[in-house]
Amino acid sequence: MTQASLRGSLYKSFAGQWISALTMFGTSLIVARLLKPDELGIYAVSLALATVIQTLQNVGSSEFVLYSKDLDLSDRRAAFGLSLMAATAVAFLLVGLAVPIAEWYAVPQMADLLYIFALTVLINALSSPVSSMFARHERFAVISAANAITIIVQSGAAIALILLDYSFYALALSGTVAAVVSVIFHALLGREFILYRPSLSGMRRLTNFSAKMFALNILDQIYNACPQILIGRLAGLSSAAMYSRASIVTQIYSQVIARAVDPVIVARIASTNRESGDSSQVYITSSSILLAVSAPFFGFIAIYAGTIVPLLFGDQWGDAILPMRILCIGFTIWPLTSPTSSLLIAAGMIDLLVKIRTGMVMTRITLLALFAAGGLPIATTALTFTIFGNMVISMLAIRHVTGMSIRHYVHRLRSSLAATFVALAAAGVTAVFGQFAGLSAIGTLALAVATTGASWFLALKVGKHPIWLEGEIIVQAIRARRTGARAD
């Protein structure tokens, strides 16, 4: 992939994710006002449990299709067969555990939610042969369109069903509707990749890779889902709902940035590894871009959470303000770990990645088990420690793989760190100015958005950050097209 094609992939991916992010964000605001905290808590905990169980479905078949240097039809059929087997097993497991889980939480409705999730799992598995080939061929425009359409359908269905008095069931049923639409979309736009005949022959080639990816996916899902589960159990469902609102910033970031950038980075690292075997430059560039976006974003939310939470979700969610601030401290550097997994997998060091994830999962579960009962602020503080620990270990692993020193890595991020400092300084000064000038909370927030954004752009320009350089390339391309159009 050339630099120009990489930019093109990012632009297409961002376009789809912005649509998805805005849709999800707007839907979350509406849902927060239509459902009570206890209702959202039941759904949030059920979804977290289902997500953990669904890790059994992630057997690495999609990753095998993406990373394999030599891939033929028999390999694809074997990957599809493995994917269907895993989906069927997960669906049966969700159905079998539905009643025991509901009894453990003393919430009978949770069983019905798990039944719905089981059906959604089976439907989603049907599109796996097409979606994995879209990723391998880097068809990000189609991938983005599929994600956007799915999110729009899911959001519309969720709101409509809530208005029809389906309560939290609406959120689960909307996922099933979206899964059906996704299958239809993939079938229409990926006819050449459709497989009608899965196979178990040729499975031997997948076994070693799939076993390691299976373990890695389980660890990743447990790492992400255990806060919701343990907080719901030890601190109560209302606290779980508050945590869900406090961590909404990560969902926004994931929709706006991560889901646009990560697939492109993964595909780029995979293709670079097939061509030259050295993906360290991709890692540095992606880290620089992610840090310059994530740190100012989460830092700004931390400063103005007291205004943002009541404005977006209502006064009833005030207990989520402090946990949101605490989480944002850790989330500033959380995105930097995104390229690590892809780089280690491409380098054939999945074993090392599994060891890292195992240690982090055990640490996170231990800290939550010890401190979650002490309240949500204490629990979120423990989570922040695990995020920073994960970052340190990831940097050490990258040094082991590439030979790049941590000092050199941090030095390459200097322009991103400078942009972060300037942007957050502007945000802090604006907050103080708003208080002394007697501005309303909303007025101060609006002024802060303007001053922080202007300061951020100025810092990117002065520091000649890759983001600013990319912006200059886009502007030059637009001007060139206009000049050509006038000449015609």
Secondary structure, DSSP 8 states (H G I E B T S, - for coil): --HHHHHHHHHHHHHHHHHHHHHHHHHHHHHHHHS-HHHHHHHHHHHHHHHHHGGGG--SHHHHHHH-SS--HHHHHHHHHHHHHHHHHHHHHHHHHHHHHHHHHT-THHHHHHHHHHHHHHHHHTTHHHHHHHHHTT-HHHHHHHHHHHHHHHHHHHHHHHHTT-TTHHHHHHHHHHHHHHHHHHHHH-GGG--S----TTTHHHHHHHHHHHHHHHHHHHHHHHHHHHHHHHT-HHHHHHHHHHTHHHHHHIIIIIHHHHHHHHHHHHHHHHHTS--HHHHHHHHHHHHHHHHHHHHHHHHHHHHHHHHHH-GGGGGGHHHHHHHHHHHTTGGGGHHHHHHHHHTT-HHHHHHHHHHHHHHHHHHHHHHGGG-HHHHHHHHHHHHHHHHHHHHHHHHHHH---HHHHHHHTHHHHHHHHHHHHHHHHHHHHHHHHT--HHHHHHHHHHHHHHHHHHHHHHTT-HHHHHHHHHHHHHHHHHHHHHH-
